[in-house]
Amino acid sequence: MIRLATETDLDAIMGIVKEVIEEMAERGSVQWSSSYPSREDFLRDIKRSELYVYEQREDITGMCTFSHTGHKEYGEIPFTTTNALTIKRLAVSPSQRNRGISHQFMAAILQLADKTNKAAVNGDTFKNNPDAQKFFLKHGFRWVAERPDDEGDVPLYYYERLLK
């Protein structure tokens, strides 16, 4: 079941973050690290009512932020529209993968976008994260642009799915 996250979910969320960081490092991705995403990022998302968790049998096994604002650089990206929800910090515990959880998050964000009259859903990922790229493309997103990340090491890819 997908529901809004609460502050009591933070320990479970950070446990998943730790697992995902370790797994990404094994694959050579530095998209997430010990400094990002932080507990404060998730707390801010909770206070904005933008962080959702996937809960099964009282265990949190995934999370995703459905943000009403893009990242700071989104104004430089040639998205078709700014009337969009942004997918941020989607993660599923590695032990719970391939069970459709990320697809349920996608269905939920599309439903919220429709309910809030958004014209698109957008998101981004590092160039060296082929799993996230495949996820976006599988769900009808189109590649929009490439841009260096703020540290200049791995480029970011930006995606958009138009809804209207």
Residue pairs with C-beta under 8 A, 6 or more apart in sequence:
1 54
1 55
1 56
2 52
2 53
2 54
2 55
2 104
2 105
2 108
3 52
3 53
3 55
4 46
4 49
4 51
4 52
4 53
5 13
5 42
5 45
5 46
5 51
5 52
5 53
5 63
6 46
7 43
7 46
9 46
9 53
9 60
9 63
10 39
10 42
10 43
10 46
12 53
12 59
12 60
13 42
13 51
13 53
13 60
13 63
14 39
14 42
16 60
16 61
16 62
16 63
16 91
16 92
16 93
17 32
17 37
17 91
19 93
19 94
19 95
20 32
20 91
20 93
20 94
21 32
21 33
21 34
23 94
24 30
24 31
24 32
24 129
28 128
29 126
29 128
29 129
30 126
30 128
30 153
30 154
31 125
31 126
31 128
31 129
31 154
37 89
41 89
42 51
42 63
42 89
45 51
45 65
45 67
45 88
45 89
48 67
48 68
50 65
50 66
50 67
50 68
51 63
51 64
51 65
51 89
52 63
52 64
52 65
52 66
52 105
52 108
53 60
53 62
53 63
54 60
54 61
54 62
54 63
54 92
54 101
54 104
54 105
55 61
56 96
61 92
61 93
61 96
61 101
62 90
62 91
62 92
62 93
62 96
62 101
62 102
62 105
63 89
63 90
63 91
64 87
64 88
64 89
64 90
64 91
64 102
64 105
64 108
64 109
65 86
65 87
65 88
65 89
65 90
66 85
66 86
66 87
66 108
66 109
66 112
67 85
67 86
67 87
67 88
68 85
68 86
68 116
69 86
70 77
70 79
70 82
70 84
70 86
70 122
71 86
71 88
71 124
73 147
74 82
74 86
74 122
76 147
77 144
77 145
77 147
77 158
78 144
78 145
79 120
79 122
79 144
79 158
79 160
80 119
80 120
80 160
80 162
81 119
81 120
81 162
83 117
83 118
83 119
83 120
84 113
84 118
84 119
84 120
84 121
84 122
84 160
85 109
85 112
85 113
85 116
85 118
85 120
85 121
85 122
86 121
86 122
86 123
87 105
87 106
87 109
87 121
87 122
87 123
88 123
90 102
90 105
90 123
90 132
92 101
92 102
102 135
103 139
106 135
106 139
109 121
110 121
110 163
112 118
113 120
113 121
113 163
114 163
118 163
119 162
119 163
119 164
120 160
120 161
120 162
120 163
120 164
121 141
121 160
121 161
121 163
122 141
122 144
122 158
122 159
122 160
122 161
123 136
123 141
123 158
123 159
124 156
124 157
124 158
124 159
125 132
125 133
125 136
125 156
125 157
125 159
126 132
126 149
126 154
126 155
126 156
126 157
127 146
127 154
127 155
127 156
127 157
128 154
133 157
133 159
136 143
136 159
136 161
137 143
137 159
139 161
140 161
141 159
141 160
141 161
142 159
142 160
142 161
143 157
143 158
143 159
144 158
144 159
144 160
145 157
145 158
146 155
146 156
146 157
146 158
147 155
147 156
147 158
148 155
148 156
149 155
149 156
